[in-house]
Amino acid sequence: MKVAQIYHGFQRVAGTERFILETSREMSRRRLEVRIYTTFFDGHLVTDGQPAVETKRIGFVRPPLFSLYSSLAVSKRLIEAASSWADIIILHSGVGMAQHSWRKFNLPCVPFFHSDQYDQSLFGGTRQVAGLYTFPLKVLNIKCVRSIPLAFANSKSLSSRIGQYTRARKIVAIPLGVDVDRFRPKWVDEGFILMAGRLHPTNNFEAGLAAAIDTSCKIVIAGIHENRFSWYYERLRHIVKDTDRLRNRVEFLSPNEDDLIRLIQTCSVFLSPRKYNYLGLAALEAMSCGKPVIAYDTDEEFGHLRSVIACGDRVRAWQSALQTLMSDHNLRTGIGKDLRQFVEERHSWKNTVDIMLEAANDNVFEGSARKTLENPNS
């Protein structure tokens, strides 16, 4: 079975990019043939010791303006390139083009929603016209998802939101995964607070700064810079500069992946103030390293295990939770052990790919194709 994963470009390793790389590796371990089709792939994104992933780079000049719409043209070109090789496509960008694969090539194509493209906070100063700008894309996505048998979303909450406006035939929530062998506990605690992720307004780092303002420890923001959101980085720097209680305690870093892992392994508490009601990849990686996490919200069920602390918009709740954790080393360690166990049980890449392949088998393939996807040696 040949699986093509399509994404417009790999300039950095963050949430979506890491998801594609890691699920491709896991599929390859199962002896499925996997290729990533993209217009750009920075070879430095794969660090030493990580298995290589086959990539096909297809030349295409993507206009910087109207990125949501230019992604459709990119995806159409990449689908056409993959159509002569793949048995199934997983489409991670320009998802409205999935129906093109089914109609023109009779090739199964599963769109994967990694975010809500219509979230107005994504549009910065243009949010007032975001509804008009995205309306044609929304119509296309609705038409696409209603016409095909399966779509993926990266959480139960996002699956529910997409389902509400599309009335899709089938949207399966695919849990994010973590490389539990690389992101593992060292049980080292150096007394600093960590936030990590894209320097993007949806990550809401200023809420984390407000939560930590009354502590005395160092705060590290390990950020991935994006030129179009440079204004947000400058905004955070001004907040720190203009706040006496933060000025000499906040450090902005842009670590590579190995350095990021070391930061996570040695922090005391990880803050995830991003305004979503599910846990992002950065929070899950911190949990995998045995670190307590305070988050905006979560849709996870932790059962008997101690859980992530969800504080929403309540600044006092953030401050109280952080002060409690920073004052009790044994509490931090105990919660960290429970969160590590939770990730091992629910959020390994093996579990993620199991759910993806099972959904494809049940909703896309039949007969011999189903057997081939489940067991490539049969």
N, C-alpha and C positions, 0 to 999 in steps of 0.2 A: 504494500500500500504506500502510495506517494502523497505526502502531505506538504502543501505549500502554505507558508505563512507570509502574509503581505502587509507591509507597513511602509509609509512614505519615505522615512529616512531615519538613520541611527546616528545622531550627532552626540548623544550622551547615553549613559545607562541610568535611567530612572524607572518609574513604575512600569509603563507599557513596554519599553524596550527590554527591561529585565524579564518581564513576563514572557515575551516572545522567545528570548534567548534560552531561558531555563526550561520552558515547555518543549522547545525544539530538542534540547539535550535529553530530556526525559523520554521523548518519543524515540529518539535515536537509540537509547539504551534498550528499547523494546524491539529493536531491529526494524522499525518503520523507517522508510526513506523520507527525510525532511529537508526542505530547502526554504530559505528566507528570500523572498523577492522584494527588492527595495531600490530606491534611486541613489542612496548614499549609505555607506557603512564605514565607520572609522575603525580600522583594525586594532587601534589601541584600546578599544572598549573591552576586548577579550584579554584578561590578564593571564600571566604565566600559570600553568597548572590547570586551567579550565579547558574542557574539551572544545575543539573547534566546531563551528556550525557552518554548514555549506550555505553560502550566500550567492545570489545572482543579482548583480547590479545592472539595472536597466537605465540607460540614459534618458533623462527627462528634465527639462528646465521648469521648475515650479515657481510661478510668480509669487513674490512676497505678499502682495495684496490679495484680499479675499481668500485667505488660506483654507477656510472651510470648503469653498467651492473648487479651488484648484486641486484639493485632495481627491475630489471625484475624478478629475481627468487623470491624475497620477494612478489612482487605483484601477481605472479602466485599462490603462497601458500595462500595468503590472499583471492584471488578470489575463490579458491577451498573451503576455509572455509566458505565463505559467500554464496556460491551457493545454499546450502540447505535451506537457510532462505530468501534471498533477492528476490525482484521482479525487482529491478534495482540497478546497481552499478555505483557509481561515483568514478573514479579512478584518484587519485591525484599524484601518483608516479609510476614509471615503466609503463608509459602510453602505451608503445608498446605492453603490454600484454592484452589490451582491447579485441582484436580479439579472444584471448583464451577463454574468457567468452562467447562470441557469438557462437563460433564454438563447444566448448565442452559441454556447458550447455544450449545453446540457451537462454542465460540470457543477457538482454540488459546491456551494460557497456559503459559509456560515459567517455572517457579520458578528463582530465582537465589539460590544459597547463598553469602553473603559471609563467614560465620563458622560455627564449630561451636557451635551453640546449647547443646550439652550439656557444653561445657568447664567444669569445676567452678570454675576460677579466675574465671569471670565472676560468681560469686554471692557473693563476699566472705564475710561471716560466716555466710551461710546455706548454704555449700557442702556441709555434712553432710547436708542434706535435698534437695540439688539433684536427685538421681536420682529421688526420689519426685515432686518438683514437675514435672519435665519428662517423666515417663513417658507421660502421656496424649498430650502433644504429639508425642513420638517415635513413638508408635503411629500417629497421624494422618499424620505426614510420611512414614512408611514406606508406608502404604496409598496415599497420594497419588502418591508418586514411582514406585511400582510400576505404577500404573494409567495413566500418561501416557507419551508417546513420548520426551520430552526434558526434561532439567534442565541448568542451568548451575552451575558452581562457579568461584570466583575463583583457583584454583590447582590444579596436579596433585595436591598432597598433600591438599587439602580434598576434591577430587573422589574420591580414593581412600577417604578416611574415610567420606564420605557413602555411597559405593557399598558399603562393607563392611557397614554396618548396614541399608541399605535394599534391597540387591540390585536396584538400579534398572535399568530397561531401557536407559537411555542417559544418562550424565552427561558433559558436555563441559567441559573446563577452559578458561576464558576468561582470557587474560592481562590483567593490569591495564595501563592505558595512561598515558601522560604527554603533556601538551601541550608538545612539544619546542620549539615556537617561543617560548613564555613561559618555560619552565624551560630556559634555555640558559646556557652558561658565560659568565662575565665574566672568568675567570682572575684574580680578585682573591682574595687570601688574607690575612685579618686576624688569624690566629693564635688563633682560638677554636674550641672543640668544640661541636657542635650536636646536640641531640635534638629531635624534633618529633612531635606527634600528640595524640590524646586523653589527658587525664590519667586514665588507666584502668589498673588493675593488670596487664592483659595486656601493656601496653607496657613493663613491667618497667624503668622509668627508673632505679630504684635500682641495677641492675646496671651501667648506664652511669656512674653516679656512682662506683661502686667501681672501674671501669676507669680513671677519670680522676683518682683520688685522689692518685696520685704525680706528676702533671704540675703545672706551675705556671701553666698558661694558664686563661683564663676558660671557663666552661661555661654554655651557654645552653640552657634548656629552653623551647621554644616550644609551649605547651600549650593545648589546647581544654578548657575547664572543663565538667563535667557535674555538676549538683547532687547526683545520687545517688551520685557517686563523689568527693564533696568530701573524704571521709575519706582518700582516697589522696593528694590534693594536700597535705593537712595532714601526712600521714606523710612525704612527700618533704621538706617544709619543716623538719620536726623532724630528719630525717637530716642536712640541711645545717647546721642550727643547732647540733646536738650533735657535729659532726665538725670539729675544729680545722682540718684541711687542706682543708675545703670551704667553711667559713663565709663567707669574703669573696670567693669565686670563682664562685658560682653565681647566675645571674640567671633568674628566672621571667618569661616574657613571654606575652602573648596577642595576637599580631599578626594583622592582617588579611592577606588573601592576597598583596597586593602586597608588604607588609613581610616576609612569610614568604619570598617568593622572594628578596628582597634578603638576608635572613639566610643562606639556603642558598648563594647565589652568593658570599658573602664569608667563609664559615666555612673552616676548614682540613680538618676531618674530620667526617663524620656518623656517629653511632652509632645503631644500630637493634637494641636488646636484646630486642625483643618475642619471646615464646617461641613462635614458629611456624617451620616449616621452609620457608617461602616469603617472598619479599620483599614488604613492604607498599608502599603508594603513596608514603609519605614517603621511604622509602629509594630508590625508583625516581626520584623527583623530584630527590633529591640527586645521584644518578648522572647524570641528564640535565643537571645543572648542572656536571658535570665534577668532582665531589667523590668522594674515596675513601670507602668505606662499610665499617664493621665491623658485622657482623650476628650474630644468634644462630645462624641457619642459612639455607640457601637450597636450593631444588630446581632452580635454573637450571643450564644447561650453557653455559659461556662460551667453549668452543673454544680458539682461539689467543690470545684476549684475556685480559689480567690481570683478575682477578675480585674480587668482594666477598670480604672476609676473614671466614670463619665461625668463631666461637669457642665456641659452645654455652654450657655452664655453667662453663667453665674460666676463672676470674677471672684467673689468671696469664697465660693466652693473650690475653685482652682487654688487659691492662695492657702486655704485651710488644708486641702489634701497634700499640697506640696510641702508645707511646713511639717505636717505629721510624718510624711515619708522621710524627709531630710533629717528629722530628729531621732529616727529609729532604724539603725542599721539592720537589726534582726528582722524587722518587719519588711524592709526592702528585700532582703535575701529570701524570706519565706514566700512573698508574693512572686518574686522572680522565678522561683522553682516551679510554682503552680503554672505560671504563664509559659515557661519552657515546655512543660508537659502538655499544655493545651495546644501549642503550635505543633509539637511532634505528632499529636493525635489527629489534628484537623487541617493543618496547613502545610504539609509537605508537598513538594512538587509532584510526587507520585500520586497523592490523593487528587491534586488538581487535574492531572492528565487522565486519571481513571474516570473522573466525572465527564471530562470533555469527550473521551472516546465512547463512553457508554451512551451519552446523549446523541452522538453522531450515529452510532449503531441503531439506536431505537427510533430515530426520527428521519434519517437520511438513507441509510443503506439497508439492503435486504439480501437474503440468500447468501451466495458465495462471497459477495463484497463484505457482508457483515462478518463472516468468519475470517476473512483476510485482515480486517482491521483489528479484530480481537486477538488473533494469533497468526502473525505473519509466517510462521513456519508450518502451518497446517496445510 
